[in-house]
Amino acid sequence: MDDALLAKLTGRLGDKATVEKLCAAFGDVYRVFLPDVIKSETNLDVQVNYLGCQAGYKHDLVADLGDSVTLVDGSLRNWSQDITLSCGNGFIITLMEHLLGASPETVEQPADRQLSIIELELAVTVFEKIASVLRSAVNAPGGFEPMLETPHAAETRPKAPDDKPDEFAAAINMSITLSGITSEFSLIAPQAALLKTTVVAPRAKNASANSSEWTEQISEQVRRSQVTLEARIRLQELTLRTISKLAAGDVIPFLDSGDVRVDVSANSKELYVCEFGRSGENYTVRVKDTINSDDDLIRYLMN
């Protein structure tokens, strides 16, 4: 029997009008309530709009999102065990800048790139908020919390196994705008779950939280993140003729004759002035002075 016909007979594939109506209902919920969620917790104004939906095999819908997004797979007990959320990297990057103190007039269109480790940690929180609206909008019994896996770049998403059957799904596509920077996010869910759903508007929540919670959380995530340090020692100047004749075993002296100055940096950002030394069998550097304040360093290393 044809896959599509069998899926229709078993409630896993709906007609175009029904699927579009359900997706639009989800779009209305996200348009109204996600800005309130973000506003209440960050004090930032975002605008969310429904862009439409796509129907097809789930793997194809995920692939159509492109590479400039971050994805997370998850489940919502008593509703669906196989949902995927996506969010444009531009929104995460822009949100990070705001949470670390950037003013709206200084925020520019972010580069088309993957998220840094720190930004991926922020993505966890963003996806939790998107999933919380989903939880509130569906009529799944039990009131269970969504379970989300670790966010990952679209480029690193493992290929779906050939022996695992694909399922018919729908992608609910939304735009989200912060400080004039517009990105997209999507909910991709099996049609089997959508077709048995009655979409309900969530109850308005008391906007008692503020941006300090998110800011403190992100600052703490930044401080816990591993950063690769580089040390640069200046050597004595040599002529090009001398340099061109250097061979294995030749020695180039340090520029400093006393305590050897070492400039330590991370991500090309100078952090410390140090002196070169040795402790047992290990060569070391000792911090003598700092170059940037803690806040400046955090703001820079987020990229």
KEKETOR-168238 format. One record per residue (C-alpha): residue number from 1; x, y, z. Coordinates in Angstrom, 3 decimals, padded with zeros to 6 digits. Layout:
residues N
SITE    i        px        py        pz
SITE  NUM         X         Y         Z
...
This chain:
residues 303
SITE    i        px        py        pz
SITE    1   000.000   000.000   000.000
SITE    2   001.189   003.520  -000.750
SITE    3   002.902   005.146   002.273
SITE    4   000.827   008.322   002.074
SITE    5  -002.455   006.416   001.788
SITE    6  -001.558   004.178   004.723
SITE    7  -000.545   007.234   006.781
SITE    8  -003.901   008.903   006.066
SITE    9  -005.832   005.787   007.041
SITE   10  -003.881   005.479   010.320
SITE   11  -004.070   009.148   011.339
SITE   12  -000.451   010.015   010.570
SITE   13  -001.114   012.301   007.606
SITE   14  -003.750   014.996   007.339
SITE   15  -005.191   016.923   004.452
SITE   16  -003.582   020.233   003.516
SITE   17  -006.329   022.466   004.907
SITE   18  -006.406   020.736   008.287
SITE   19  -002.635   020.819   008.743
SITE   20  -002.425   024.474   007.732
SITE   21  -005.205   025.394   010.169
SITE   22  -003.457   023.642   013.061
SITE   23  -000.091   025.194   012.224
SITE   24  -001.644   028.651   012.009
SITE   25  -003.194   028.114   015.451
SITE   26   000.259   027.304   016.852
SITE   27   001.608   030.369   015.040
SITE   28  -000.954   032.591   016.740
SITE   29   000.002   031.228   020.160
SITE   30   003.703   031.845   019.572
SITE   31   003.017   035.302   018.118
SITE   32   001.118   036.398   021.211
SITE   33   002.785   034.585   024.085
SITE   34   006.486   034.061   023.271
SITE   35   007.208   037.840   023.305
SITE   36   005.611   037.997   026.776
SITE   37   007.772   035.132   028.016
SITE   38   010.957   036.779   026.753
SITE   39   009.895   040.221   027.960
SITE   40   009.123   038.982   031.462
SITE   41   012.498   037.283   031.839
SITE   42   014.845   039.609   029.964
SITE   43   012.985   042.925   029.758
SITE   44   013.667   042.829   026.019
SITE   45   011.038   043.474   023.378
SITE   46   010.811   040.954   020.553
SITE   47   008.304   040.678   017.745
SITE   48   007.139   037.249   016.596
SITE   49   005.196   036.547   013.406
SITE   50   003.866   033.414   011.756
SITE   51   005.480   032.732   008.375
SITE   52   003.516   029.675   007.340
SITE   53   004.076   025.934   007.390
SITE   54   005.541   023.127   005.330
SITE   55   004.448   019.517   005.263
SITE   56   006.465   016.472   004.289
SITE   57   008.838   013.878   005.659
SITE   58   010.445   015.030   008.905
SITE   59   014.027   014.451   007.787
SITE   60   013.445   016.540   004.665
SITE   61   011.855   019.364   006.657
SITE   62   014.850   019.513   008.991
SITE   63   017.272   019.504   006.067
SITE   64   015.374   022.380   004.428
SITE   65   016.183   024.629   007.420
SITE   66   019.727   025.145   006.122
SITE   67   022.998   025.493   008.016
SITE   68   022.524   028.856   009.779
SITE   69   020.370   027.370   012.526
SITE   70   020.837   025.506   015.764
SITE   71   018.663   022.462   016.417
SITE   72   017.448   020.516   019.402
SITE   73   015.489   017.276   019.486
SITE   74   013.033   016.592   022.234
SITE   75   009.805   015.054   023.398
SITE   76   006.659   016.029   025.247
SITE   77   005.191   013.150   027.179
SITE   78   001.644   012.193   026.180
SITE   79   001.952   014.292   023.020
SITE   80   004.991   013.405   020.894
SITE   81   008.297   011.632   021.431
SITE   82   009.924   013.115   018.328
SITE   83   009.841   016.902   018.034
SITE   84   012.595   019.133   016.702
SITE   85   013.047   022.827   017.419
SITE   86   015.278   025.126   015.395
SITE   87   016.384   028.710   015.947
SITE   88   018.339   031.008   013.685
SITE   89   021.829   031.662   015.000
SITE   90   021.375   035.392   014.450
SITE   91   018.775   035.621   017.224
SITE   92   020.967   033.790   019.754
SITE   93   023.964   035.996   018.933
SITE   94   021.904   039.182   019.156
SITE   95   020.284   038.101   022.419
SITE   96   023.693   037.323   023.915
SITE   97   024.925   040.811   023.063
SITE   98   021.931   042.360   024.814
SITE   99   022.281   040.212   027.919
SITE  100   025.921   041.229   028.211
SITE  101   025.045   044.917   028.156
SITE  102   025.102   046.012   024.505
SITE  103   022.824   048.928   023.700
SITE  104   020.295   048.479   020.862
SITE  105   021.896   051.174   018.694
SITE  106   025.242   049.335   018.685
SITE  107   023.829   045.946   017.674
SITE  108   024.595   045.026   014.072
SITE  109   023.524   042.182   011.807
SITE  110   025.519   039.217   013.128
SITE  111   027.866   037.228   010.955
SITE  112   026.564   034.030   009.390
SITE  113   028.383   031.556   011.617
SITE  114   027.911   028.701   014.024
SITE  115   027.339   029.500   017.678
SITE  116   030.217   029.563   020.119
SITE  117   030.214   027.245   023.116
SITE  118   028.897   030.036   025.318
SITE  119   026.132   030.916   022.851
SITE  120   025.102   027.261   022.670
SITE  121   024.588   027.382   026.435
SITE  122   022.303   030.373   025.961
SITE  123   020.482   028.432   023.228
SITE  124   019.490   025.875   025.876
SITE  125   017.505   028.574   027.691
SITE  126   015.949   029.914   024.482
SITE  127   014.761   026.462   023.437
SITE  128   013.320   025.897   026.910
SITE  129   011.183   029.016   026.462
SITE  130   010.017   027.954   022.992
SITE  131   009.184   024.490   024.330
SITE  132   007.349   025.934   027.327
SITE  133   004.945   027.755   024.996
SITE  134   004.401   024.499   023.109
SITE  135   003.631   022.694   026.365
SITE  136   001.082   025.325   027.329
SITE  137  -000.594   025.298   023.911
SITE  138  -001.331   021.577   023.502
SITE  139  -003.923   019.496   025.261
SITE  140  -001.523   016.752   026.370
SITE  141  -002.716   015.235   029.648
SITE  142  -000.501   015.146   032.701
SITE  143   001.132   018.571   032.413
SITE  144   004.586   017.067   031.842
SITE  145   007.594   019.259   031.096
SITE  146   009.249   018.991   027.660
SITE  147   012.449   016.942   027.568
SITE  148   015.120   018.495   025.341
SITE  149   018.468   017.124   024.259
SITE  150   021.632   019.194   023.855
SITE  151   021.439   021.852   021.101
SITE  152   023.675   021.251   018.109
SITE  153   024.625   022.979   014.877
SITE  154   022.776   021.925   011.753
SITE  155   026.124   021.042   010.164
SITE  156   026.913   018.521   012.906
SITE  157   023.521   016.823   012.941
SITE  158   024.046   013.096   012.415
SITE  159   022.506   011.587   009.335
SITE  160   019.290   009.728   009.987
SITE  161   019.796   005.951   009.884
SITE  162   018.599   004.361   006.672
SITE  163   016.794   001.587   008.543
SITE  164   014.682   004.017   010.608
SITE  165   011.406   004.839   008.863
SITE  166   010.688   008.527   008.367
SITE  167   007.357   010.053   009.354
SITE  168   005.076   012.699   007.985
SITE  169   005.500   015.977   009.848
SITE  170   004.857   019.688   009.590
SITE  171   007.218   022.602   010.132
SITE  172   005.659   025.623   011.827
SITE  173   007.865   028.550   010.820
SITE  174   008.057   031.813   012.752
SITE  175   010.109   035.007   012.515
SITE  176   011.519   036.678   015.612
SITE  177   012.896   040.223   015.620
SITE  178   015.118   041.821   018.263
SITE  179   016.578   045.318   017.809
SITE  180   015.790   045.225   014.103
SITE  181   017.587   041.897   013.587
SITE  182   015.174   039.278   012.237
SITE  183   015.756   035.541   012.468
SITE  184   013.512   032.511   012.278
SITE  185   012.616   029.630   014.533
SITE  186   010.616   026.520   013.777
SITE  187   008.739   023.715   015.457
SITE  188   008.779   020.453   013.511
SITE  189   006.345   017.875   014.836
SITE  190   004.835   014.662   013.509
SITE  191   001.427   015.128   011.939
SITE  192   000.229   012.207   014.057
SITE  193   000.619   014.457   017.101
SITE  194  -000.703   017.594   015.449
SITE  195  -003.872   015.958   014.152
SITE  196  -004.975   014.914   017.638
SITE  197  -004.215   018.325   019.135
SITE  198  -006.575   020.988   020.319
SITE  199  -004.532   024.182   020.444
SITE  200  -005.325   026.330   023.464
SITE  201  -004.083   029.787   024.405
SITE  202  -001.811   029.644   027.478
SITE  203  -002.711   031.572   030.566
SITE  204  -000.904   034.874   030.946
SITE  205   001.909   034.653   033.457
SITE  206   002.887   037.228   036.019
SITE  207   005.880   039.085   034.588
SITE  208   007.783   039.110   037.851
SITE  209   011.180   038.017   036.594
SITE  210   013.658   040.424   035.089
SITE  211   016.732   040.470   032.907
SITE  212   019.134   040.155   035.839
SITE  213   018.384   036.423   036.119
SITE  214   019.335   035.708   032.528
SITE  215   022.312   038.093   032.680
SITE  216   023.666   036.442   035.804
SITE  217   023.119   033.017   034.319
SITE  218   024.954   033.861   031.093
SITE  219   027.795   035.585   032.952
SITE  220   028.213   032.481   035.075
SITE  221   028.203   030.284   031.957
SITE  222   030.895   032.503   030.444
SITE  223   033.048   032.213   033.547
SITE  224   032.763   028.405   033.507
SITE  225   033.658   028.084   029.844
SITE  226   037.036   026.726   028.805
SITE  227   039.174   029.286   026.952
SITE  228   042.399   028.574   025.057
SITE  229   045.180   030.954   026.095
SITE  230   048.132   031.935   023.936
SITE  231   051.428   033.396   025.104
SITE  232   053.594   035.645   022.918
SITE  233   057.233   036.432   023.674
SITE  234   059.049   039.076   021.713
SITE  235   062.405   038.039   020.223
SITE  236   065.382   040.144   019.202
SITE  237   065.107   041.797   015.821
SITE  238   066.933   040.066   012.985
SITE  239   067.563   041.082   009.421
SITE  240   065.780   039.252   006.632
SITE  241   069.173   037.961   005.471
SITE  242   069.799   036.363   008.862
SITE  243   066.281   034.960   009.082
SITE  244   066.546   033.389   005.632
SITE  245   069.682   031.495   006.739
SITE  246   068.325   030.104   010.010
SITE  247   068.612   026.352   010.335
SITE  248   067.668   023.690   012.851
SITE  249   069.596   024.233   016.077
SITE  250   070.085   028.005   015.683
SITE  251   069.094   030.093   018.705
SITE  252   067.153   033.375   018.662
SITE  253   067.476   035.341   021.933
SITE  254   064.547   036.954   023.733
SITE  255   064.245   040.697   023.341
SITE  256   064.274   041.259   027.125
SITE  257   067.541   040.627   028.913
SITE  258   066.065   040.563   032.433
SITE  259   062.558   039.353   033.241
SITE  260   061.132   038.180   029.949
SITE  261   057.766   039.843   029.166
SITE  262   055.016   037.550   027.932
SITE  263   051.728   038.827   026.490
SITE  264   048.884   036.353   027.149
SITE  265   045.756   036.498   024.979
SITE  266   042.589   034.560   024.167
SITE  267   040.712   034.833   020.885
SITE  268   043.312   037.466   019.876
SITE  269   042.282   039.607   022.866
SITE  270   045.186   040.580   025.148
SITE  271   044.458   039.642   028.749
SITE  272   047.584   039.749   030.892
SITE  273   051.169   040.918   031.029
SITE  274   053.269   038.080   032.440
SITE  275   056.887   037.120   033.020
SITE  276   058.442   033.961   031.686
SITE  277   059.687   031.350   034.144
SITE  278   059.919   027.706   035.032
SITE  279   058.473   025.487   037.745
SITE  280   060.074   022.068   037.959
SITE  281   059.919   020.505   034.515
SITE  282   057.247   022.920   033.257
SITE  283   057.746   026.309   031.630
SITE  284   055.341   028.844   033.106
SITE  285   054.229   032.461   033.000
SITE  286   053.450   034.577   036.068
SITE  287   050.759   037.234   035.846
SITE  288   052.108   040.730   036.550
SITE  289   049.262   042.924   035.291
SITE  290   045.777   042.707   033.747
SITE  291   044.870   044.552   030.566
SITE  292   041.052   044.382   030.514
SITE  293   038.339   044.544   033.136
SITE  294   036.306   041.431   033.942
SITE  295   033.183   042.796   032.214
SITE  296   035.092   043.773   029.078
SITE  297   036.661   040.331   028.910
SITE  298   033.345   038.499   029.260
SITE  299   031.728   040.668   026.596
SITE  300   034.583   039.972   024.182
SITE  301   034.957   036.252   024.770
SITE  302   031.270   035.573   024.090
SITE  303   032.064   035.584   020.326
